[in-house]
Each structure stands twice: as structure tokens, then as C-alpha cells.
């Protein structure tokens, strides 16, 4: 199985444009895809993206998906495991990392001051 990413050398990433709300996320969470395509319907491919939370935004339900996910918090604060009102959970600061196999429940998430995460998503090769 081929990886669907192009050869792309170092270049500046414009953080002022190209953001979109991922399907099913609240409007205060946006993604900027850096490379690849994750085809969830056909369970193939990979994607590298930056995910940003606006200050005070939170999700209310845990997430689960059928692909691998690696996450690196590189700025701001992220709380994991809050309730449906955005309260509680465990807070993390920059330079923390998580890797999750397919089927792992995770979240909900919130950010008090806003944050940016680097995420890599991929399916196991068949």
C-alpha cells in the first residue's frame, strides 16, 4: 500500500489561512491539513494536520475512530476527560505526546487559553 503524501521540503506554514472546522467538531476547533488524505470510507491513507482550539472551547463526548492517531501538543493548554459542561479532567501543557490505536476512546477535550496540536492519522497497511 502506498502512502498518499508528496515529497515536500521545508517551507513556511501560513497559519493565517486554510483553516476549516472538521466534520462533527464545534466551530471553535479548526484544522489545517499539512499533508495527505485520510479516506475514512475506504479505510486507507494518512493525514498530517494542525488542530487548534479557541480559548474556552470544549467537546462534550469521547472520540473513537478506526485509525491510528499520534498527537503532539506544541502550544497552549489541553485538558483531557472533562465532563459535558467542560469541567474536570487532567490538564496538559506544551510538549506532551499521545499515541492511540484504532478503537481507543479518548476525550472529551477542552482548552482554557487555546492550543495547537500536531496530529498524524493513518490506517494500518493491508
RODONU-692813 format. One record per residue (C-alpha): residue number from 1; residue in one letter; x, y, z. Coordinates in steps of 0.25 Angstrom, whole numbers, plus 5000, padded with zeros to 4 digits. Layout:
// RODONU-692813
(node NUM, "A", (X, Y, Z))
...
//
This chain:
// RODONU-692813
(node 1, "X", (5000, 5000, 5000))
(node 2, "X", (5006, 5013, 4996))
(node 3, "X", (5006, 5025, 5005))
(node 4, "X", (4998, 5037, 4999))
(node 5, "X", (5007, 5048, 5002))
(node 6, "X", (5016, 5056, 4993))
(node 7, "X", (5031, 5060, 4995))
(node 8, "X", (5030, 5074, 5001))
(node 9, "X", (5043, 5080, 5006))
(node 10, "X", (5043, 5091, 5017))
(node 11, "X", (5034, 5103, 5015))
(node 12, "X", (5027, 5113, 5023))
(node 13, "X", (5013, 5109, 5028))
(node 14, "X", (5003, 5121, 5027))
(node 15, "X", (4995, 5120, 5040))
(node 16, "X", (4986, 5131, 5036))
(node 17, "X", (4979, 5124, 5025))
(node 18, "X", (4974, 5110, 5021))
(node 19, "X", (4966, 5106, 5034))
(node 20, "X", (4953, 5099, 5034))
(node 21, "X", (4944, 5092, 5044))
(node 22, "X", (4946, 5077, 5043))
(node 23, "X", (4932, 5070, 5042))
(node 24, "X", (4925, 5067, 5055))
(node 25, "X", (4934, 5077, 5063))
(node 26, "X", (4929, 5090, 5069))
(node 27, "X", (4933, 5103, 5062))
(node 28, "X", (4944, 5107, 5072))
(node 29, "X", (4952, 5095, 5067))
(node 30, "X", (4959, 5096, 5053))
(node 31, "X", (4969, 5088, 5045))
(node 32, "X", (4979, 5092, 5035))
(node 33, "X", (4983, 5079, 5027))
(node 34, "X", (4998, 5079, 5024))
(node 35, "X", (4999, 5067, 5016))
(node 36, "X", (4992, 5054, 5011))
(node 37, "X", (4978, 5050, 5011))
(node 38, "X", (4971, 5041, 5021))
(node 39, "X", (4960, 5033, 5014))
(node 40, "X", (4951, 5028, 5025))
(node 41, "X", (4941, 5022, 5016))
(node 42, "X", (4951, 5013, 5009))
(node 43, "X", (4959, 5012, 5022))
(node 44, "X", (4972, 5016, 5015))
(node 45, "X", (4982, 5027, 5015))
(node 46, "X", (4989, 5037, 5024))
(node 47, "X", (4988, 5051, 5029))
(node 48, "X", (4996, 5061, 5036))
(node 49, "X", (4989, 5073, 5041))
(node 50, "X", (4990, 5084, 5051))
(node 51, "X", (4977, 5085, 5060))
(node 52, "X", (4975, 5098, 5068))
(node 53, "X", (4965, 5101, 5079))
(node 54, "X", (4960, 5115, 5082))
(node 55, "X", (4961, 5119, 5097))
(node 56, "X", (4950, 5113, 5105))
(node 57, "X", (4945, 5103, 5095))
(node 58, "X", (4942, 5089, 5099))
(node 59, "X", (4936, 5076, 5094))
(node 60, "X", (4925, 5068, 5101))
(node 61, "X", (4927, 5053, 5097))
(node 62, "X", (4938, 5044, 5096))
(node 63, "X", (4944, 5041, 5082))
(node 64, "X", (4947, 5028, 5076))
(node 65, "X", (4952, 5025, 5061))
(node 66, "X", (4957, 5013, 5053))
(node 67, "X", (4971, 5019, 5050))
(node 68, "X", (4984, 5021, 5058))
(node 69, "X", (4986, 5035, 5064))
(node 70, "X", (4998, 5042, 5069))
(node 71, "X", (4997, 5055, 5075))
(node 72, "X", (5007, 5066, 5080))
(node 73, "X", (5003, 5078, 5088))
(node 74, "X", (5012, 5089, 5084))
(node 75, "X", (5005, 5101, 5089))
(node 76, "X", (4995, 5105, 5099))
(node 77, "X", (4988, 5096, 5109))
(node 78, "X", (4979, 5084, 5107))
(node 79, "X", (4970, 5077, 5117))
(node 80, "X", (4966, 5062, 5115))
(node 81, "X", (4954, 5056, 5121))
(node 82, "X", (4945, 5068, 5124))
(node 83, "X", (4930, 5066, 5126))
(node 84, "X", (4919, 5071, 5117))
(node 85, "X", (4919, 5084, 5124))
(node 86, "X", (4934, 5086, 5121))
(node 87, "X", (4938, 5083, 5136))
(node 88, "X", (4949, 5074, 5141))
(node 89, "X", (4959, 5065, 5134))
(node 90, "X", (4974, 5065, 5134))
(node 91, "X", (4982, 5077, 5129))
(node 92, "X", (4994, 5076, 5120))
(node 93, "X", (5004, 5087, 5116))
(node 94, "X", (5012, 5088, 5103))
(node 95, "X", (5022, 5077, 5099))
(node 96, "X", (5013, 5065, 5102))
(node 97, "X", (5010, 5054, 5093))
(node 98, "X", (5000, 5043, 5092))
(node 99, "X", (4998, 5031, 5082))
(node 100, "X", (4985, 5024, 5081))
(node 101, "X", (4982, 5011, 5074))
(node 102, "X", (4969, 5009, 5066))
(node 103, "X", (4957, 5007, 5075))
(node 104, "X", (4963, 5015, 5087))
(node 105, "X", (4953, 5024, 5093))
(node 106, "X", (4959, 5038, 5097))
(node 107, "X", (4954, 5051, 5101))
(node 108, "X", (4946, 5060, 5103))
(node 109, "X", (4955, 5071, 5102))
(node 110, "X", (4956, 5086, 5106))
(node 111, "X", (4966, 5097, 5105))
(node 112, "X", (4965, 5109, 5115))
(node 113, "X", (4974, 5118, 5107))
(node 114, "X", (4974, 5112, 5093))
(node 115, "X", (4984, 5102, 5088))
(node 116, "X", (4990, 5096, 5075))
(node 117, "X", (4993, 5081, 5073))
(node 118, "X", (5001, 5074, 5062))
(node 119, "X", (4993, 5061, 5058))
(node 120, "X", (4997, 5049, 5050))
(node 121, "X", (4986, 5040, 5046))
(node 122, "X", (4987, 5027, 5038))
(node 123, "X", (4982, 5013, 5035))
(node 124, "X", (4990, 5000, 5037))
(node 125, "X", (4995, 4995, 5023))
(node 126, "X", (4987, 4984, 5018))
//
